[in-house]
């Protein structure tokens, strides 16, 4: 069974960010049928993230959340927009992930804001972040302004369904054991594993030659 981790960075409770995350989750579950969903609510980890930045050591519950993202078959990442960018809480969480934790992991990006003027945050801020982290970002990002919630005639439902379908397709390919970037993800190793049993230098050279 595949596992999808939903990372939501809403600050209020309830929040439009969590509402969008839930709608994306429901659509993904419907598309995948057999999937385990894990929710990571960053609001509850705010103090843990600050302590980790100051000490370099994660609390047990933060370590668990980081491990869940690292081991996920797919990730749904949703942030509110602050100052034309992702929230600091959202960025901090992905800053403290182990290097390589998202290598070739399918990620659906989404954001919420007061007006549609912030919709470019998906392609100008979120997509570059996850590309830097070597994730596989699904083609369709989902942005929701305040007017998109509870208003008839918007295309939010269509965007959610399309993005969820794209994520489900990528996660499904992982489960089928395909080759290519998905196979790279299946072979990815944590920092702890690499320190315990380093990858031979010859293999690293061979990978570089194939890149």
HELIX and SHEET records of a PDB file:
HELIX    1   1 UNK A   16  UNK A   32  1                                  17    
HELIX    2   2 UNK A   42  UNK A   45  5                                   4    
HELIX    3   3 UNK A   46  UNK A   55  1                                  10    
HELIX    4   4 UNK A   60  UNK A   70  1                                  11    
HELIX    5   5 UNK A   88  UNK A   95  1                                   8    
HELIX    6   6 UNK A  116  UNK A  118  5                                   3    
HELIX    7   7 UNK A  121  UNK A  121  1                                   1    
HELIX    8   8 UNK A  122  UNK A  126  3                                   5    
HELIX    9   9 UNK A  127  UNK A  132  1                                   6    
HELIX   10  10 UNK A  146  UNK A  148  5                                   3    
HELIX   11  11 UNK A  156  UNK A  176  1                                  21    
HELIX   12  12 UNK A  181  UNK A  186  1                                   6    
HELIX   13  13 UNK A  191  UNK A  196  1                                   6    
HELIX   14  14 UNK A  201  UNK A  210  1                                  10    
SHEET    1   A 4 UNK A  35  UNK A  41  0                                        
SHEET    2   A 4 UNK A   2  UNK A   8  1                                        
SHEET    3   A 4 UNK A  74  UNK A  82  1                                        
SHEET    4   A 4 UNK A  85  UNK A  86 -1                                        
SHEET    1   B 5 UNK A  35  UNK A  41  0                                        
SHEET    2   B 5 UNK A   2  UNK A   8  1                                        
SHEET    3   B 5 UNK A  74  UNK A  82  1                                        
SHEET    4   B 5 UNK A 106  UNK A 113  1                                        
SHEET    5   B 5 UNK A 136  UNK A 137  1                                        
SHEET    1   C 5 UNK A  35  UNK A  41  0                                        
SHEET    2   C 5 UNK A   2  UNK A   8  1                                        
SHEET    3   C 5 UNK A  74  UNK A  82  1                                        
SHEET    4   C 5 UNK A 106  UNK A 113  1                                        
SHEET    5   C 5 UNK A 142  UNK A 145  1                                        
END                                                                             
